[in-house]
Amino acid sequence: GTHLARVVALHIKCPPGVLQDLELAAIFVSDAQYNRNICFEASPAVVRLYLLYNHWVAKVLLYLFILVNLSLAFFEEPAVVALPTWATMLVELLCLLVFTLRLVHYARVIPRDKFWKDPKNICIIVILLLTLVDMMVYGALTASGCKAVRWSRVLRPLLLVNVTEGRQLRRAFRSIRNALPQIFYVFLLFIFSLLIFSLMALKLLGKRDLKTLEGEPYFTNYLSIVFDLYVLVTTANSPDVMMPAYNFSFVFAIFFIVYILVNTYIFMSVFLAVVYNTYKKHLKEEVRQLVRAKRQKMSRAFLVLQEQAQEGGEPVVTQASWNQLVRMVRPDISDPHRLLLWSVLDSSSQGKAAFVQLADLLNIEVITLKSRPHPLQSLCPALYQSAPSRLLRRLVQHRAFVVLYDLIILVNAVFIGLDEDNPLIAHSEWVFLALYLLEILLKLYVFEPRAFFSRHSFWNWFDTIIVVSALVATVVNSALQSSGGYTSRQILDIVFILRVLRLIRVVDSIKRFRTIINTLIRIGPAILTFGQLIIVVYYVFAVVGMELFKDKVRFFEADSSDPAKAYCGNALLRGTAFAHFNYCKNNFNNIVSSFVLLVELTVVNQEEMDGGLVNAMETMDNELGSGPSDGAGPAPPHLMFKIASKRYRTVDALLQRMFESDLDPEDLDESSDPEAQSSPSFSNPSFSSA
Amino acid sequence: GTHLARVVALHIKCPPGVLQDLELAAIFVSDAQYNRNICFEASPAVVRLYLLYNHWVAKVLLYLFILVNLSLAFFEEPAVVALPTWATMLVELLCLLVFTLRLVHYARVIPRDKFWKDPKNICIIVILLLTLVDMMVYGALTASGCKAVRWSRVLRPLLLVNVTEGRQLRRAFRSIRNALPQIFYVFLLFIFSLLIFSLMALKLLGKRDLKTLEGEPYFTNYLSIVFDLYVLVTTANSPDVMMPAYNFSFVFAIFFIVYILVNTYIFMSVFLAVVYNTYKKHLKEEVRQLVRAKRQKMSRAFLVLQEQAQEGGEPVVTQASWNQLVRMVRPDISDPHRLLLWSVLDSSSQGKAAFVQLADLLNIEVITLKSRPHPLQSLCPALYQSAPSRLLRRLVQHRAFVVLYDLIILVNAVFIGLDEDNPLIAHSEWVFLALYLLEILLKLYVFEPRAFFSRHSFWNWFDTIIVVSALVATVVNSALQSSGGYTSRQILDIVFILRVLRLIRVVDSIKRFRTIINTLIRIGPAILTFGQLIIVVYYVFAVVGMELFKDKVRFFEADSSDPAKAYCGNALLRGTAFAHFNYCKNNFNNIVSSFVLLVELTVVNQEEMDGGLVNAMETMDNELGSGPSDGAGPAPPHLMFKIASKRYRTVDALLQRMFESDLDPEDLDESSDPEAQSSPSFSNPSFSSA
């Protein structure tokens, strides 16, 4: 096409090719919608490869193999379930092959020089090569009977960061890295304050011949004072560390109070404030770049599709090509929904400014509320519209119906708490199950089933799955019990868990609670990114810990009579608090124990973790009061739309929304100067700007 | 005056009187500058009383008597230093008299109906009456030999909240109270989650016959599970509470990890986010009202002073009356400084919009940098300008001089750390003192003394005070030592503290550190408000605790041979961890122990305290990079001004600055409609809107 040549010429690195205008525009819009920043050549062959690369099946497969690769730690030495080395090696080789293929695919899509300039590609290549080398060395060494260490396992979680789809994760790591210099200065000042306070403690308390509870000299050694006061910041040894001095004179309590005030409250708050501010600042900058790149892509799509409406007028995109475009980008959007989108855009103007909003509009989840008739009404309208049926439907839709079932849930909670060995209690379970099943059936009778089980009816799905699973598990349990008198503990556990989970439903009845839960669900994706980050860090530490400490501490079953049980199989632990408190299972003997241990360590030192969430939840409060939906205005009368404004299809959209009020209008400008379009901010801003 | 009649007529409640226009305008400006919201009658007598009421001596006296009243707890039963009851009663009566006089003074200033409508006045009256009644009842009961409780002592800290000057404190309490409903819902949801998890734990673990470390049944009682899991949220019993289940099977570790994730991380973060957001929202609303009231007062001052420049033109305030006004409001401002202020205002326009800014401009601390010649130059210019003198001055001003003294401080730190019984070390102290004294003298030789000891040179003052005190203390100590061979431990402690404090000076040399410290100093007033709030809460708890628990736990000196020492004098504590860890001094036996104990309890449960500071420090980060001063443009060439933009004269100014970007321009409008000027937001917005 004629526009295409222009567009491609702008995009300097990508040589022109022959391609349908519309197809190219659709790709640009889709890239803008999902904030993909991959520079591809505009030739038909490459575009086909590019579409394949972005296909959801390819992505799911990639993540599946990353998961398989990570979970190899369960089966490798030290293993939870031991598998022969050749088996895990074979699976790992398969994973490496898949990663290589994915990388080659990526290399075919983007221009060669871009590929080699991108640090994340280099990272993946290095990881793959190192893993191969390590596997060969390990194989050779173990074959010759030497001791070998599979050190490349530390690199596995890094793949999660460096794949194209790990954008959120890279952003999180980058924001943390950017906050480090600021934190470093506060940390230095904190250390300085710690040293000064320790020196003062040494001078004031060291010469007074005080004794600790264990009868050792108190505060006489500078380094041990520094350590004690450092631990005091985490409040772990408060008030024990100050008791000898306080018992001597209450004046010294002032010293410790001032210390805690300065170092625990003020410094920790400054830490939190600095982390929060720099993290937020850098995130804002990233979102700004993201929005700019999005606008650029949308302008490009506009350039492809634009037509001159009248001589000298602004170029526009006609409704016909707009419809075709949206149909290509989102085939699942219904005709009326598309009409709605067009009318939203049309209300301003048909020009570029309106067109550019399309990517954001597509990210707003619009639920089409079709007032479809109930299938029973079509099947036997006479029965469905009869007076008893109408009364029943009114009853079910009444507020009292909800209250009645909340009461049933409460009674159920009491029954669960009572002893289930009582036959009356045991049989009551069947009554409750029947009541819950009846509720679902009644609701299905009243509400249109497809609306009841729509994608956004979280609680309906939750109810149905829990009740049906509980029914199945209870039936299986009873069958086992009555047949052989044998009760499977696992099935019983599942039954119990399902019973208790059913009680959660009561939350949905109270509007305030629903709002809080919805907010938590809404920020779920952001928390998931954080979870990935935690997994990457934990995995690295767990693998290193396993290599260093495996079998240093051993756990003995409760019925074991081994004398080593008293000191966890390690003579060094004889008589320590660790062995006394029976902490033997807190070890690095396999990946599961390592993860549990790392979680325990995190929990004890949990000071600094809350800052990130505050950020993500800043908008929560403003929305706690308002209703969950806003009706959209100009829609054909036979249809109702509901903007699911609380949910965001992507984390990027959530972030953009969060910083909307903070971004200047100039930042959102797509730098309409054509020369500026190949600015460095566009080409893979995720890592190349690092 | 003619304008006055208009102004007073607007101010409906205050009847007109005869008064100098300028005087009234000056009061309005001063009220706006300090955000005072006291409605006074505009008669000369009342205005005189009003000025007296706002005089700093009156305020200092008031706070002094509040302090005396609060510190009576040191001398009353249970006392730190016991005084006879009649003495403390007499002092308390004196305090009550002062508070009554202050209240009567206030009642004379503001209109009668306003006085009785203001809850804070009612509060003070009720507190005073209750205290009197309590004193009489207590006196009568003790005289007749009955046991009596001085319950009105709980009310004492409430005076701090209810005096006119406790505006910040009332605001903080109000913001907390406003955040409560939101927090309540999150708390309910948290409790619900706790109950559900406990029920699940009971069902999953109760029947497995597990034992705790002490051999007791594990997780079999629902209420004790709820308690254990509640404590787990504070991570105080982690990982002990999960070890029996984890030892049984690693699957149960997942239960505890999910629990900690949901209740410690997610719920505590939601708590923090909700507290932060609602606190911020309400504070913003308060600041908005504050700014609106300020603009109203400035408009009123403008109405008093305005003159018609030309027919049909905008009314203006002439430079002459403006000068007189500023001279009345701030007599300490120099002529060039006033000229600077005028030129800043003049640059926009002479109208109302510019005039209204005056209150904010007066709150900006401008340091006048007068390039005064050094007194030695005037005394003996030949010597001061000689070549050696010039060289010396260049040396002292050189960067190397600072580095040299930083090195000396570091060496000093090492010497302090070493054993001071060594005579070499003991004598080195004199060398270091001499070096520090030399430094101050050299600096005084180079820099103009009045500039060196200006009000904003925090570190110069710090240095001089520390070094001179250390010199005095060391001399006294040596004199005592050499005269009688007797060393006072107290003086030695002071010497040590001063020596260590001297080391802090090194912080000032590193720019990054200086910025952080300056930020902390800047938000100091906001932290002080928080400190007052803490004292109010602690005092109430301490007094209640003393009445309930005094002498329940007793502390025995280390050399005591009383057998009760092993269980803190309370048989109930025999064999408990409390007695074992020697916590006997953690009791409610007097006000000091009570405060220390409350601090300890706060430190152990310190989860939720950091939120407020983040808020106050939000702007800190942006300023970490920029230089500490900005030169102001249009000033006469012989003078330099430095805007001390980092410091705020009042907490209100800091708050206004914090929310500047958040406030809409409409919010800052002083509602120029004259009818709206007596809106409810003006008349004592601090408490009457409650």
Interface residues (C-beta under 8 A of the other chain):
Chain A: Q182 Y185 V186 L188 L189 F192 I196 L199 M200 L202 K203 L204 L213 Y222 T235 S238 P239 D240 M243 Y246 N247 F248 F250 A253 I257 I260 T264 Y265 I266 M268 S269 V270 L272 A273 V274 Y276 N277 T278 K281 A413 I416 G417 D493 F496 I497 R499 V500 L503 I504 V506 V507 R512 F513 I516 I517 L520 I527 F555 A558 F581 N582 Y583 C584 K585 N586 V592 S593 V596 V599 E600 V603 V604 Q606 M609 D610 G611 L613 V614 M617 E618 M620 D621 N622 L624
Chain B: Q182 Y185 V186 L188 L189 F192 I196 L199 M200 L202 K203 L204 L213 Y222 T235 S238 P239 D240 M243 Y246 N247 F248 F250 A253 I257 I260 T264 Y265 I266 M268 S269 V270 L272 A273 V274 Y276 N277 T278 K281 A413 I416 G417 D493 F496 I497 R499 V500 L503 I504 V506 V507 R512 F513 I516 I517 L520 I527 F555 A558 F581 N582 Y583 C584 K585 N586 V592 S593 V596 V599 E600 V603 V604 Q606 M609 D610 G611 L613 V614 M617 E618 M620 D621 N622 L624
